[in-house]
Amino acid sequence: MITEKIALSKCFPFIEKELEDEIISFGEFKNIPEGEYVVRQGSYLNFLPIILDGLIKMYAEEEEVEFLLYYIHPNQCCILSFNHLFSKEAVRFSAVTEKDTKVLCLPIQKVKEWFVKYPSFTQIVLKDFQRNYEDLLNTTKQVVCYKIEDRLVNYLTEKAKLQNCNMIQMSHKEIASDLGTSREVVSRITKKLQSSNLLVQHKRHIELRQP
């Protein structure tokens, strides 16, 4: 419990002592391995996840086509989960860990109470609402305004930043899934980008270079 309290204080040092005690009492701390679902599309949500450490990818699926929404970083909660606090509908997204992740799961009923009772908790939720709303707007802008070639470059650049490494270990199929396109399209554009010296395609990974 001491470890969980330290992790919570590190992420949210400004919350009220009473709120911290309630979160410790009612929240559930989970260590989720890489590649595991936190939330699966079509399920019913009864908790609000807050990421204390690690990284989570948010994506949706429509007619067997998957597309990336955004990423949740440490100290953030999932705004799409927050939307379901006041709805009993099944969730329309999935959340999967990109690496080993520590998640604090808060029961929805208590979240509703804290949202009214504690100003600091309200600030946390609204701040993440704004951040993830902007992420969704950026995703929409990418799809509507950018060519697939530019989207791929932006995607790989963001991946490199998230991993803090320019060696991106992903298959063309995985990349295509995130971008909502086909593996053949990704392979064709990757070859074009390689000829422009923007990246190098190795057998098991892509090496991103500075333009």
N, C-alpha and C positions, 0 to 999 in steps of 0.2 A: 504493500500500500504506500510505503514511503516513496518508492520509485515512481509510482503513478502520480503522487502529489507533486513531486519535483517536476515531472514532465508537464503537468497541467500549469504549474506556476511559471514555468519557462515560456510556455505558449501564450498564456494570458495573465501577465503579472499585475494587471490593473483591476481585475474583478474583485468584487466584494468578498470578504472572508466568509460570510454566510452562504454566498453562492458557491464558493469553492467547496465548502463542507457538504452542501447538498449534491453537487456534481460527484464528489468522491463517494457519497453515500448511495446515490441512485444510478450513476453511470456505470457502464461495463467497459473495461479496458480489454482490447483484443489485439493479439499479435497475428497478423494475417500474412502468410507467405506470398511471394511473388507469383503472379498469374492466377490468383484466387479471386472469386467474385465477392464483393462486399454487398452489392445489390444486383439482382438480375431482372431484366425487363420482363414485365408481366406479373411480377410478384407484388405483394402488399407490404408496405413499409410501416413499421411501428417504432422506428428510432431515427434520430438525426446523427449522422456520422461526422465527427470532427477528427481531422488528421493531425496527429501529434508528431509523427515522423514517417518518412517514406514518400510515396507518390501514387496517385490513383488516376486512372484514365476513365473519363466519362464518354460513353458513346451510345448511339441509338441505332435501331435496326428497323428498316421499313422495306417490306417485300423482299426479304432475304438480302438486302443491301445494308451493310454497316457503314456508319460514318462517325468520325470523331467530333465530339462536342467541345471539350476542353479538358484540362488537367486540374486536379485538386492537390495543392501543395500543403506542407505542414502549416498548422495554425488556422486552417480554413475548414469551413463546413460546406456541405453540398447544398447549393441553393435549390436544385431540383427536388431534393429531399424536403427542404423547407416548404416548398409549394404543396407537398402532400400532408403537411400538418393539418390542413383544413379541408382535406379531400380524402375520401375512402376509395378512390379509384386505384387501379393497379398502376404501378410506375411505368413510364414510357421510355426508360433509359436503363443502361447497365453501368456498373462501376466495377472495375477490375484493377487489382494492384499491379503496378509496373515494377515494383521491387518490394522486398519485405517491408511491411507497413504496420505502424502502431495506430490503432483507431480507438477513439473514445465514442461509444454508442450511448446516446442520451434518449431515454424514453420520451415519446412524443407528448404524452400528457404532462410530464414535468416541464418540457420545453415550452409548452403553451403557458404554463404558470410563470416560468422564469422570464419569458418575453415581456410580460406585464409587470412583474415584480421587481426586476433588476435592470437598471439603466445600462450597466456595462454589458449585459448579455444582449440587450437590444442592439447596442452598437456593434457587437461582434457579428450578429446575424445580418444587419443592414449593410455593413461594410462588405461582407462576403456576397450579399445579394448584388451590390453594385459591381464588384469585381467580376463575378461570374456572368452577370448580364453583359458586361463589356466584352468578355471572352466569347459569348454567344454571338454578339454583334460582329466581332472580328471574324468568326467562323463563317457567318453569313456573307460578309463582305468578300472573303476569300473565294467563296463558291460563285458569287454573282459577278464580281468585278475582275477576277484574275483568271488567266489561262491556267490550264492544268500544269504546265511547265513551271510557272511561277509559284503555284501552290506547292508543288513538290519541293522546290528549292526552299521555300519558307518552312515547310514541314520538317525537312531534314535539318535546317538550321536550328529550329526550335528543339528538335530531338537532341542535337549536339549540346545545346545549352542545358537541357534538363539532365543529361547524363554527364555533363562536364567533360565531354570527350568527343573528338571528331570521328571516332570509329563507331559507326552505327550498325549494330548487329541485329538486322531485321531482314526478313525475306521480302521480295517484291510483292508477294501475296499479302503479307501483313501490312505493308505500306499502302497497297491498293485498297485494302479494307478500310483503313483509317480515312483515306481520301475519297472513298465512294466511287472508285473507278475499277478498271480491270488490271490484272497482273501484266497483261501484254502491253497496255499503255504505259505502265510504270517502267517496264523493261526497255521500251522504245525510247522514252524520254531520258532514262538513265544513261543509255548509250550516247545520246545527243549531248548531255551534260558532261559526260566524260571526254568527248571530243573537244568540248569547250574548256576543258581543264578545271571544271568546277568541282569534280569529284573523281574518285577512282573506285571502280567496281572490283572488289576482291571476291574470292570464292564464297566466303561466309559473312562478309560485311561490306559496308560502303564507307569509304574514307572521304569525308567532306573537306574540301579545300576552300580557302578564302577566295572570293571572286576577284 
